[in-house]
Every structure is written in C-alpha cells, then in structure tokens.
C-alpha cells in the first residue's frame, strides 16, 4: 500500500513518473535489492543485535567471482555459481562459528569480515578485474522473460515462496524464531542454538554472494565496491518490512514489501533531482529513526 501511495505521489510531484514502464523498472530494481536482503532477513530474525555488515562485500565478491570464472562464457555459469555459493558459505561459516563459539558480537565480527573480504579482493585482483559477463545471465535475469516482466522478478517471487516455506514450515525456521525471541528459553526447550546460529550465518553468506551473481546480470560489469551501496538499504528493507531488529519476529514477504517501498522512494528521489549523497542522508535518517524505535521495543520486551 505504501509503495502504491509513494508511486502515486511521484506521479504528482514528477510528471511522467507514474507509468507502466517505470513500475516494471522499479519492481526489477526492487527484486535485486530484495534478493540481497534474503540473508539479512535471516540474521536479523536470529536476534542478539544480529546484522550482517559483511553482506555488501560478499555481493561484490560474488559478482567478481562470476565475472572472472565465467569469462563471459555461458557454459561456465554453473561452475561460477558453485564457486560463488561455496565461497560465500565459507565466509558465512566463519562468521557463524566466531559468533556462536567465541561469543563475538555480530556487528563487530561481520564488520571485521567485510574488511577481510574487501582486502582479499584487492590482494588477489590487484585492482585488475579481468573477465566478462555471460550473455545468458542478462537474458535470464535482467531482460524481459515472460511478456514485459524481467526474469529477476519471477526469480524473486519464487524465492519468496521458498523463504516462506523455510521460515514457516520447517524445523529450522521455528528454531530461528525461537532463538530470536529468547536464546535461554530456546535452549531449555531443546533448540540447538549454536547449530541454528551457524547455519543462519552460513546461509546468509551464501545468499549474499548469490545476490552478487544475480546483480552482475544487471550491471554487466564489476568494480571493487559494487555491493557497498546495497548494505544499508538491505538492512532498512528488512526492518521497514516489519522484521524486528530485536529478533524473533518477521517474514521475507515483509522484506519484499520493504524493498519495493525503498526502491519507489529511491526512484522518486532521483526523479526529483536529489543526488546520491542526498539519498544516503535520507537513508541514514530512516535508519536512525528505526534504531530509535528499536530501542523502545527492546525496553518494552525486557
């Protein structure tokens, strides 16, 4: 509803903004943001100040791996995808093990890992990003696939169904919500808290890297901070969609709605001529308001 209201306001504020082509383009861009926000949703639901600050670096890593391994060849896409998922899962596993066993704060651990991943990218590539994007990726995800609808929107809807099943119809999903509400109670109820945490961060790492794989279909090229602009929006999309920063409550359907609202807002700001720096200021204000509201939620829950 909010996305529709913003879209209508955009039509009044910027003539020509509200049209079918613009709506499809906004949905396509929202799909990319929504896919990047999958792992972030899982981590935030897990509670205990859980936010994955390594997501942006992993998006960049996933895109670069796809770019280099595929070399622009369609037949190398499965190999590149396997490498992307395994590498992202390995980084997420390290995050999960450190948070679960060493009791590292999630913000500190994932921020440090973001630095490690970024440093490794610079070290290995030396700033030379050799490779190419496979044409099939663009055909599948960025271009029109069914009628005027791009493939990434269809992929996003399928992911939404899968995530609903995972969160609402599996033991893992039930355990994830339980540890987000109260880890001590969950442990006393028989939930294997440590294992659930490790699985969550491993999945988050793999999914963030996968988002980079998909994003390459849109950007057609890579650069060393490709995923950075998506970090804060991925967090905001999750929380705007109704997932509590304190954990234990939320859904991926909500994240999808949050990504759509955020993308409509971004497109409206661009249509009004507000520069990217100004957009980041607005994102920051939104995030501060969310954190302030979260502080009140946390006090009430305690």
C-alpha positions in Angstrom: 0.0 0.0 0.0 2.8 2.4 1.0 4.6 1.7 -2.2 1.5 2.5 -4.2 1.0 5.7 -2.3 4.6 6.8 -3.0 4.2 5.8 -6.6 1.1 8.0 -6.9 2.8 10.9 -5.1 5.7 10.5 -7.6 3.2 10.9 -10.4 2.0 14.2 -9.0 5.5 15.5 -8.0 7.3 14.5 -11.1 5.2 14.4 -14.3 5.8 11.2 -16.3 7.0 9.3 -13.2 3.9 7.1 -12.8 3.7 4.9 -15.9 3.8 1.1 -16.5 7.4 1.0 -17.8 8.5 2.8 -14.7 6.6 0.5 -12.5 8.2 -2.6 -14.1 11.7 -1.0 -13.8 11.1 -0.2 -10.1 10.0 -3.8 -9.5 13.1 -5.1 -11.3 15.4 -2.9 -9.1 13.5 -3.9 -6.0 14.0 -7.5 -6.9 17.8 -7.1 -6.9 17.6 -5.3 -3.5 15.2 -8.0 -2.2 17.5 -10.8 -3.2 20.4 -9.1 -1.5 18.2 -8.8 1.7 17.4 -12.5 1.9 20.4 -13.4 4.2 20.0 -10.1 6.1 16.4 -11.2 7.0 17.6 -14.5 8.5 20.3 -12.8 10.5 18.1 -10.1 11.9 15.4 -12.6 12.9 18.0 -14.5 14.8 18.3 -11.6 17.3 21.1 -10.6 19.7 21.9 -7.4 17.7 22.3 -9.6 14.6 23.1 -7.5 11.4 25.4 -8.8 8.7 27.7 -6.0 7.8 29.7 -8.3 5.5 26.8 -8.6 3.0 28.0 -5.7 0.8 31.5 -7.1 0.5 30.1 -10.6 -0.3 27.9 -9.2 -3.0 31.0 -7.7 -4.6 32.8 -11.0 -4.2 30.0 -13.0 -5.8 29.9 -10.7 -8.8 33.7 -10.7 -9.3 33.9 -14.5 -9.0 31.2 -14.9 -11.6 32.9 -12.3 -13.8 36.3 -14.0 -13.7 35.4 -17.6 -13.6 32.8 -17.5 -16.4 34.9 -15.2 -18.6 31.7 -14.3 -20.5 31.1 -18.0 -21.4 27.5 -19.3 -20.8 28.7 -22.9 -20.3 30.8 -21.7 -17.3 27.9 -20.3 -15.4 27.2 -23.5 -13.3 30.9 -23.6 -12.3 30.9 -19.9 -11.4 27.6 -20.3 -9.4 29.0 -23.3 -7.4 32.2 -21.3 -6.6 30.1 -18.3 -5.6 27.9 -20.3 -3.2 30.7 -22.2 -1.7 32.9 -19.1 -1.1 30.0 -17.2 0.4 29.0 -20.1 2.6 32.7 -20.4 3.8 32.8 -16.7 4.8 29.4 -17.0 6.5 30.5 -20.2 8.3 33.5 -18.3 9.8 31.1 -15.5 10.9 28.8 -18.1 12.5 31.5 -20.0 14.3 33.0 -16.9 15.7 29.7 -15.5 16.9 28.4 -18.9 18.2 31.5 -20.2 19.9 33.7 -17.2 20.6 30.7 -15.0 21.5 31.8 -12.3 19.2 29.2 -9.5 18.8 27.7 -10.0 15.3 28.2 -6.3 14.3 31.9 -6.5 15.2 32.5 -9.9 13.6 30.7 -9.2 10.3 32.3 -5.7 10.1 35.7 -7.2 10.5 34.9 -9.9 8.0 33.8 -7.2 5.5 37.3 -5.7 5.8 38.9 -9.1 5.3 36.9 -9.9 2.2 37.5 -6.5 0.7 41.2 -6.8 1.5 41.4 -10.2 -0.1 39.6 -8.9 -3.2 42.2 -6.1 -3.6 45.1 -8.5 -2.8 44.1 -11.2 -5.4 42.9 -8.9 -8.2 45.5 -6.1 -7.7 42.7 -3.8 -9.0 42.6 -5.6 -12.3 39.1 -7.0 -12.8 39.6 -9.4 -15.7 36.7 -11.3 -17.2 33.3 -10.7 -18.7 29.6 -11.2 -18.0 27.9 -14.2 -19.6 25.1 -13.1 -22.0 22.8 -15.8 -20.7 22.7 -14.1 -17.2 21.3 -10.9 -18.7 18.8 -12.8 -20.8 17.6 -14.8 -17.7 17.5 -12.1 -15.1 17.7 -8.6 -16.5 15.8 -8.7 -19.8 12.1 -9.4 -20.4 11.4 -13.1 -19.9 7.6 -13.5 -19.8 5.9 -10.7 -21.6 7.2 -7.4 -20.2 8.3 -9.0 -16.9 12.0 -9.4 -16.4 13.3 -12.8 -15.2 14.6 -11.4 -11.9 11.1 -10.5 -10.8 10.0 -14.1 -11.5 13.1 -15.4 -9.6 12.3 -13.1 -6.7 8.7 -14.4 -6.4 9.9 -18.0 -6.4 12.5 -17.1 -3.7 9.6 -15.5 -1.7 7.7 -18.8 -1.8 10.8 -20.8 -0.8 11.6 -18.5 2.0 8.0 -18.7 3.3 8.3 -22.5 3.4 11.7 -22.3 5.1 10.6 -19.9 7.8 7.1 -21.1 8.4 7.1 -24.8 7.6 10.5 -26.2 8.7 12.1 -27.0 12.0 15.0 -24.7 11.2 12.5 -21.8 10.7 10.8 -22.5 14.0 14.2 -22.7 15.8 15.3 -19.5 14.2 12.3 -17.5 15.5 12.8 -19.2 18.9 16.4 -18.1 19.4 15.4 -14.6 18.2 12.9 -14.3 21.0 15.0 -15.7 23.8 18.0 -17.9 23.4 18.0 -19.1 27.0 14.4 -20.2 26.8 15.0 -21.8 23.4 18.0 -23.8 24.7 15.9 -25.0 27.6 13.2 -26.0 25.1 15.6 -28.3 23.3 16.6 -25.9 20.5 20.2 -26.3 19.4 21.0 -22.7 19.5 24.7 -22.9 18.4 23.9 -25.0 15.4 21.0 -22.8 14.3 23.2 -19.7 14.5 26.0 -21.3 12.5 23.5 -22.4 9.8 22.0 -19.0 9.7 25.2 -17.1 9.1 26.4 -19.7 6.6 23.2 -19.3 4.7 23.5 -15.5 4.9 27.0 -15.6 3.4 26.0 -17.9 0.6 22.9 -15.9 -0.2 24.7 -12.6 -0.2 27.3 -14.0 -2.7 24.5 -15.4 -4.8 23.0 -11.9 -4.9 26.2 -10.7 -6.5 25.9 -13.4 -9.1 22.4 -12.2 -10.0 23.4 -8.5 -9.8 26.0 -9.0 -12.5 23.2 -9.6 -14.9 22.1 -6.0 -14.3 25.4 -4.2 -14.0 27.2 -6.2 -16.8 30.5 -5.3 -15.2 32.2 -5.3 -11.8 34.1 -2.8 -9.7 35.7 -3.1 -6.3 32.8 -1.6 -4.2 29.9 -2.9 -6.3 28.0 -4.2 -3.3 28.6 -1.4 -0.8 25.6 0.8 -1.8 23.3 -2.1 -1.1 24.4 -2.7 2.5 22.3 -0.1 4.4 19.3 -0.4 2.0 19.3 -4.2 2.6 19.0 -3.6 6.4 16.4 -0.9 6.0 14.3 -3.0 3.7 14.2 -5.8 6.2 13.1 -3.6 9.1 10.7 -1.5 7.0 9.1 -4.8 6.1 8.2 -5.5 9.8 11.1 -7.6 11.0 12.1 -6.6 14.5 15.7 -5.6 15.0 15.4 -7.2 18.4 14.8 -10.5 16.5 12.2 -13.2 16.8 9.5 -11.7 14.5 9.4 -11.1 10.8 8.9 -12.6 7.4 10.5 -12.5 4.0 7.2 -11.3 2.4 7.6 -8.2 4.6 11.2 -7.8 3.4 10.0 -7.9 -0.2 7.4 -5.2 0.6 10.1 -3.2 2.3 12.5 -3.5 -0.7 9.7 -2.3 -3.0 8.9 0.7 -0.8 12.5 1.6 -0.6 13.0 1.4 -4.4 9.9 3.5 -5.1 11.4 6.1 -2.7 14.8 5.9 -4.4 13.3 6.3 -7.8 11.2 9.2 -6.7 14.2 11.0 -5.1 16.1 10.6 -8.4 13.1 11.9 -10.4 13.1 14.9 -8.1 16.8 15.5 -8.9 18.2 14.6 -5.5 21.8 13.4 -5.8 23.1 10.1 -4.5 24.7 11.8 -1.5 21.4 13.3 -0.5 19.7 9.9 -0.9 22.3 8.4 1.5 21.5 11.2 4.0 17.8 10.2 3.8 18.6 6.5 4.2 20.7 7.4 7.3 17.9 9.4 8.8 15.5 6.5 8.2 17.9 4.1 9.8 18.4 6.3 12.8 14.6 6.5 13.3 14.3 2.8 13.1 17.1 2.3 15.6 15.4 4.7 18.0 12.2 2.8 17.7 14.1 -0.4 18.2 15.5 0.9 21.5 11.9 1.4 22.7 10.9 -2.0 21.5 13.8 -3.6 23.4 13.0 -1.8 26.6 9.4 -3.0 26.4 10.4 -6.6 25.8 12.8 -6.6 28.7 
